[in-house]
Amino acid sequence: MGHNMSGLKYHMSLPVTVGVLLVGLPYSISLAAQWLYGWPDKPGYKKYIEALKPRRIYYLTKAVLESLRYLQYGKLYCQCTSWYENQENHKHYEKGITFGRRGNKLDLYYPPNNEKSEDVSAAPLVVFIYGGAWGSGERYVYCLLARQMAEELSATVICPDYCTYPKGNVLAMVQDVADCLVWAQESAQKFNFNKDNIVLIGHSAGAHLCALTTLFLIDGREELFIESSKQQDVTLSIKGIIGLSGVYNIMDHYEHEQKRAVEYVSTMHKAMNGVGNFAYYSPTHFLKKLSQEKLNRVPQFTLLHGTSDFIVPVESSINFSELLTSLSVKVTLYLLPGVDHTEIATDLMASNRRFYHLIYSCVKQEFRRFVGTC
Ligand SMILES: *[C@@H]1O[C@H](CO)[C@@H](O)[C@H](O)[C@H]1NC(C)=O
């Protein structure tokens, strides 16, 4: 009798356990995510009601589980940190040069055969701005990328840190990128690169910052707190911008985040100082308001975007290229089949990665066109 009872209990508890797991796990995961990164922007208890909506729970759980895919980059990450820490590699780059008003640091990677270039004209400069949703990112993670890029493009490459949220908001990030460009103007002789031949390459939020900083400089914005003559010099030195899976319209991207139910846990709206400033910090919106005279100074763009990118949809680059074309700004658009949001950056780090040659062949061709060596 006692035995039968416990058997019954067991049979009852299995479906209950499965039920609890199926419901409880997603709720725990997505509540934890919202607790850590931000509740819905609703007054009082309403934020919890919004937070508990089944649709939100479903999509948030999905987003959290999808992010487990980053675990596959563990090995690559270790390769980066060990390369960065190895003293031997210091012949390839200068580590931790301080620049700008916030004392951020940048690393500078030499082009191949830098030593014997005394009489040859100095190498062009690439400024690489990493992504990380305006809220994360560190320059050492991109050491292998910067090293390969210097090699592939025969260019000096600099990779600066910038103050991501919550250290600073988007304006501070734009100031940091601008400071980095001012630093380049002042340090070209010392490090033997051509200060008048600069290409900006940015990934994701970094592509947004490249575009936005350039537009702020062209517009001579006082908020940059940089002398206007310096702003003009910097503007003239930028020969092209290469955006990898970039965000160019913040409102459109916010709508995409809403579809994925990540708009409140995402750093974007906080880094942009709220929804009210989305237009102001969107390169798309900015371009539409520039005078023709300033539009003429906008450098050429190249936009690369993977068709398997679900974090920033490919329409972001398609829409931006259509806008640029309509304003007669030169743009080339590459849609890369099968490439996702991370691969477009991680696969630039080592030549054995799946899309290395595909992506570099586009970047190389466009880069050469920009700096005039084809
Ligand atoms: C692209 O443009 C279309 C039409 O204006 C718009 O509906 C869509 O949201 C845009 N998508 C992105 C991701 O920018």
The ligand as an SDF file (V2000), in Angstrom:
LIG
                    3D

 14 14  0  0  0  0  0  0  0  0999 V2000
   13.8890   50.1360  -43.6360 C   0  0  0  0  0  0  0  0  0  0  0  0
   12.9940   51.0140  -44.2750 O   0  0  0  0  0  0  0  0  0  0  0  0
   11.6410   50.5790  -44.2590 C   0  0  0  0  0  0  0  0  0  0  0  0
   10.8350   51.5290  -45.1230 C   0  0  0  0  0  0  0  0  0  0  0  0
   11.0010   52.8490  -44.7100 O   0  0  0  0  0  0  0  0  0  0  0  0
   11.1520   50.5370  -42.8110 C   0  0  0  0  0  0  0  0  0  0  0  0
    9.8260   50.0890  -42.7600 O   0  0  0  0  0  0  0  0  0  0  0  0
   12.0410   49.5820  -42.0370 C   0  0  0  0  0  0  0  0  0  0  0  0
   11.6760   49.5920  -40.6900 O   0  0  0  0  0  0  0  0  0  0  0  0
   13.5070   49.9590  -42.1800 C   0  0  0  0  0  0  0  0  0  0  0  0
   14.2670   48.9290  -41.5190 N   0  0  0  0  0  0  0  0  0  0  0  0
   15.3820   49.1240  -40.8570 C   0  0  0  0  0  0  0  0  0  0  0  0
   15.9230   47.9950  -40.0730 C   0  0  0  0  0  0  0  0  0  0  0  0
   15.9920   50.1640  -40.8500 O   0  0  0  0  0  0  0  0  0  0  0  0
  1  2  1  0
  1 10  1  0
  2  3  1  0
  3  4  1  0
  3  6  1  0
  4  5  1  0
  6  7  1  0
  6  8  1  0
  8  9  1  0
  8 10  1  0
 10 11  1  0
 11 12  1  0
 12 13  1  0
 12 14  2  0
M  END
$$$$
